[in-house]
Amino acid sequence: MDITNDITFRQTQIPSRDSGAEIRKPAKQTKQANVISEANKALADEQKKQAEKQKADESVAEYLNTGVQFEIEKGLGIVVAKLVDKNTGEVIRQVPAKEMIEIAKAIKGNSSGIFLSKEA
């Protein structure tokens, strides 16, 4: 580095019209401030990503505490899949839904055949 560049990196005092002197930051300090600012932004982004990851991990853990049960519905002969909480035994989701099973039982139990048209 030659002496000219060395002088530009040092702080210089510029006399102002008011009382006292104004201190100008050299280019090197401005570059350092930009690097620090970028590092702070990167750190904030990393913290945000960590928070999102933790939320996703909690969601996965919730699903890991569940189990799948398969049952055959008596009377209909269909397979029912249930997503059950392992800790409480509570049914979280069921396919087909309870309501659909009840409708299917009602239709099957009705011997008159509600979907059949009358004979002429």
N, C-alpha and C positions, 0 to 999 in steps of 0.2 A: 504494500500500500504506500503510495507516495504521500508527501506531506500535505498536498492539497486536499486529498480525501480525508486525511486525519483531522484536518481543521474543520471540515464540514460536519463531522460526527461529534464534535465537542459542543457543549452549550455555549451560546454566545448571548451577550447582553445587548439589547437594542434600546437605545434611549428613546423614551416616549415623550410626548408633549406634556403629559401630566408629571406629577412628581414621581421620582423613582425610575426604575428601569424595568422593562418587561423581559421575562426570560422565555426564550423560544426553545421548544424541545427539539433536539436534533433528530435527523431521519432515523438513526439507529434505534432511539428510544421509541419512536412511533412504530417501527417494525416490530419491536418487542411487545408493545402494547397490543398490536394486531394479533400476534402469535398467542399471547395470553388470552385475548378475547376469543379466538378460535378454539383454544384449548378448553375454555369454560363452556363454550357452546357444545363441544364434543362431549364433555363430562355430563352436561344436562341431558343430551340425547341418550347417552349411555344409561343414565339413571332412569329415564323414561322407558327405555327398552327393558331394563331390569324389572321395573314395576309391571309392565305388560307381561313379561315372562312369568313373574310370580302369580299374576292373576290367571294366566293360562295353566300353570302348574296346579293351582287350587281347583280349577275346573276339571282337570284330568283326574286329580285325586278324588274328587266327588264321584266321577264315573267309575273309578277303580273300587269304590266302596259299594258298587252295585253288582248284582248278579242277574243272570238270565234264567228264567224257568220256562219250561215248555210243558203244557198240559193238553190233554185231549178233552174237549168239551163233550160231556155225556149227552146223549140224545141227538147231537148234531154231527158228531164224529169229525170235528174240525180241530186243528191244532191252534192253541192259543199261546202266544209268546208274551211273557211278562218281564219287565225290567224292575227288579226288586232291590230296595235298600238293604244291604247286608246287616246293618246295625239294628234297624227298627223292624224290618220285615214288611215295610210299607211298599205297596205297588206304585211305582212312579209312572210307568206307561204300560199299556197293554195293547196288543194287536191280535185280532180285531178288538175294537173297543167294546166295553160291557154293553153299551146301548145297542150296538149292532148284533151282538149275540142274543140279546133279549128280543129284538125285532125278528131275527131268524127263527127263534123258538116259537114266537107268536104265529109266524107265518106257517111253520111246520105243524104246529098244534091245531091250526084251524083246518078241519077236515073238509069244509065246504069249498075250499080253494078260492080265496078272494081274487085271485088273478085269472080264474077261469071264467069264460063268458057263458051265459045261459044258453041252453039248447033251444032252438026255435020250435 
